[in-house]
Amino acid sequence: MSDSAPVEELIEQLRLDGITDERVLDAIRRVPREKFVPEELQASAYENRALPIGANQTISQPSIVAMMTERCSFPVMRQSWRLELAVATRPRFSLAYVGRW
């Protein structure tokens, strides 16, 4: 993605929503969400909403993914949350954030 404005607007919205872990925000910056949505929805890729991806499935809302990923950063929960998140978030998009984190 050559224009970083949409992702930076999303990052600002996530900050306003209470996401503070810079590792999570950096992962959201680095994972190209537009590659996980159909071509006709790529212009909407950085909106903070779930988007349809076909087969009656959606790509998760970025704020939800960020919140779940940020919860993984609490040391006492880190190992169990990573496992639960990996099992609960089947879409590759959500797992891409965890992989970057």
N, C-alpha and C positions, 0 to 999 in steps of 0.2 A: 504494500500500500504506500503510495507516494505522498498522499496528503494526510498528515498526522492530526489535522484539526478534529475530525469526528471521534477518533479514539481519545484525544485529550479532553474533549467535551464530555465523553463518557466517564473518563477518570475523575473529572471535576464533580460530576453528578454522584459517583460512587463515594467520593470524599464527603460530600454533603449528606449522603445517606449513612455515614458513620464508618466507612471502610478506612482503616488507618494503616494497615500493614503494607509497607512499601514493596515487600516481595510479592504480595498478591496484586497490587496495582501494576507493578512491572510485568508480571506474567500476563495480565490483561493487555498491556501495551504490546507485548511481543507475540501473542497468539493472534494470527490473522483471522478474525471471526468471519470475514467475508468468504473465506475458503470453505466454510462449513455450511453455507446457505446456498440455495439455488441462485443462479445468475440474476434472475429477475428481482431478487430481494437484496442483492449486494449493496445497493445504495442505502438500505436500512440496517445494515449489519451492525452498526454501532449505536443503534437506539437501544435504550434500556428496556427491552421487552423481548418476550419469547417470540420466535419466528418459526413458521412451518418449514419443515425440511422434507416433507413427503412421507408416504406410508403412515399417515395419521400420527406423525411424530413432530416434536418441536425441538429447536435448539433453546436451551434454558436462558432465562433472563439474566444478563450479566450481573446484576446486583445479587441475585440468589446464589449464583456460582461463586461470586466474590465473598459473600458472607460465609458460605460453607467452607471455602478454602481458607479464609481467615481463621475460622474456628480451629482448623488443623494446627495453627501456630501455638496454641496453648500447650506448654510442655507436658503437662500431666495427661493430656488427651491425644497428643500427637500421633502415637502409633495406632491406637484404636480408631481414631477419626479417619486417618488415611485409609485404613482398610474399609471402614464403613462407607466412606465417600467413593472409593473405587468401585465397590459393589453397587452402591445406590445410583451412581451416575454413569449409566451405560453409554450415553452419547460421547463420542470421541472428543468433542469440543470441551466438555467439562474435564475430562481426563487430561487433555492437553494443558490446561491450567495447572493441574496438580503436578504434571511432569515438569513444567517450567519452574514451579515453586520449589 
